[in-house]
Amino acid sequence: MSRPKIVLDTVVIFKALVLKDSAAKYVLGLYNEHLAGDIQLVIPKCVQAEFYGMLRSGRSEVKVNDEYVPRLLTHDEIVQYLSLFEGLFDFDFINQLRDLDWRQGKDENGNLYYKQTYNQIVKQEYGWPDLGQ
């Protein structure tokens, strides 16, 4: 009998693993079921790429001196963190993302820089057209 597959999207992963809101308990419960072999959690490459880009480009914030500032993670910090979730992330793929342009901020048209890089990746990986913002 095959295990049920559950596909996680970027918002759920970001909320659970970065913001640690109410989604965290739900996702960690699913992860425990995944480890037990009861279900199969799947994180598509497009989701892995967007999540990586959000972490590299400072889409999460930390409070410093009563002010929220972007938290930019290095490739090595991201890999170290994701390695806590054994079997969910494709590290060969993640390592290919290291040298791409994940800068913070927006271009003159208001488009997030990391989304531009993300759009290039999904176009290459899946042949999808530009998804926009």
C-alpha angles and dihedrals in degrees: 000000000000121000119248112257121225117192116208122209131211097260093053093047093046093048093046102040102031109022092031092209127150090303090066096073091046095049094044089051090052090047090054089051088049091053090048090054095242095117138010116235114205127195109186119222091249090058092045090051094049093046090049090049092050091053095045095046098049100252088148120068138209128201114248120174092344091308129103114232130179115267109219114196125202122231091254092051090051093048091048091051096045091049087071087072100062117203098010102089130054102229094188086060094041090053090054088061094059100095100037123110106271097156124159125252139026137293124241090278094054095254116144111245094221090054090057090056091044091052090053090052096051090046090055096040100042106013089241119157121243106299095200120215 
